[in-house]
Amino acid sequence: MDERRPDKPAKSVYLHIGAPAAGTAFLHRALWGNRRRLADAGVCYPIAGPQEHFGAVMDLREMSWGGRRDPSWDGAWERMAERARDWDGPAVVFSQGLLAGATERQVERAVASLEPAEVHVVFATRDLGWQLILDWQEQIRHAHTITFERFVDDLVKRGIDAPEPYGEMFWGQHDPVRVLAAWESAVPKERVHVLTIPPPGGPAGVPWDRFREVTGIGGGVCDTDGIPADEPLSAVDAELLRRLNERIGPALGEDYERVVREHLVDRARAAGDGRTRMRLPARHAEWAAAKTREITASLRASGYAVAGDLAELTTSREPGPGLLPGDVPDELIATASVGVVAHLLAELAAADERIGLAHLHSELAGVRENLRELIETAADPSPALQRAARRATGRRGR
């Protein structure tokens, strides 16, 4: 007999739905890397593989990606939801920024699949100027070639009707008023949480601490040391990446995004050249500040729970001094290109050494097999021993 109180849910499920490029990559790495620690603390991260969260949302939203759909995505949302329903602990946490673009029908399906748990929604946001910069950088990491100036011009002038896929992907996933209106159709507003994020360059642990506050994860549960923060690319590295998209993206095909992530984006973040940070086009700086104030006022009046301070959204203003990618001198692009080439050559040399060692290990395995056969046949009468010896010495029988 189930003796749980009927008026108290068995557990709470926290759906971190975005916004994309608002600290989501760090959260995914932190949750996946600490999934066992979380489970020991009673918190389930219902993901069986490091990218399953993506497939689950592709399934829920019935989407393809890059013009194709992976068969493994079919049923991925329900598999995740089943793990959440079966969890005996008090809390479940799921994170995927593309949930921000779910329709009301998809929201209803998502929430219903997790019942009877009490579903909470967490949406992270920062001031609009930085969100425009970071979302453009996210687009070029996925092989797009649009210039930053054109990207911002279209989003400012045409809003959600900007050319595909940018209008719907930005305003449909980064505008908290629009996004949370869809989720409020199935989740009471007192269970809708807005998490504010300071501008890049601030204390690295602030977004994570606020996320823990919302979801109830204890301060000592997770180990986040060594997990890189989601820092923006410099103007130089961002423009170099955009040009590479134009020149070699089509040649590498499906491998391009992986190569870029492992050998360019991570290297560029590690370099951290703050002298060439990106900024907004001057003609849109005041517009971004005014639009951020408008969004903040709506959030303040909404009644949503806030983790952080809504004032952070309006006081950070535009990103300040910096370069537009289109204004980066060719000399800086050339210097950055040399750094990329040097890095890739070092990686190639290391890969060649690994291949050589693998070949050596293969040959040694053959020697070990010959020795094993000699040992096994040593006690046998000839002619088996003689045949084994001939094989080992390369001699043939007469």
Order of alpha helices (4+ residues) and beta strands (2+ residues): beta-alpha-alpha-beta-alpha-alpha-beta-alpha-beta-alpha-alpha-alpha-alpha-beta-alpha-alpha-alpha-alpha-alpha-beta-alpha-alpha-alpha
